[in-house]
């Protein structure tokens, strides 16, 4: 039974999973939207939402916490600059997931995850 077991393993060990989500979060914040599998998009959503909430705080400690979770310093600047300003008055729900056609090769369910109201 898997009662009260949260999260998806995504076929990886914990270090690989953490690195995968860090990379996906960095790319989503860089480009505004990315295409990935539905499971990865659903796992990515809480990671990105927490990063944007940290950016809205804007203090040094929040910046350091976000820097520990992102790979690219220019993306960190963008997160604390334009993205934090865009969502200043929004209480949550910064991302949107669209289901799209299955992947041609293996039939995996694909999804498009994007930042709400963001023009890249």
Number of C-alpha atoms within 10 A of each C-alpha: 4 5 5 6 7 7 8 12 13 13 8 11 9 11 8 13 17 13 14 16 20 19 16 22 24 22 17 20 22 17 14 18 20 19 18 19 18 20 15 20 25 17 16 20 20 15 15 22 17 14 23 22 19 20 27 22 14 15 11 10 11 17 19 12 13 20 16 10 19 21 17 13 11 11 19 22 15 14 24 21 14 13 20 21 13 15 19 15 9 12 8 12 12 21 20 16 18 12 15 14 10 14 13 8 6 7 9 14 15 19 23 16 24 21 22 15 12 15 8 9
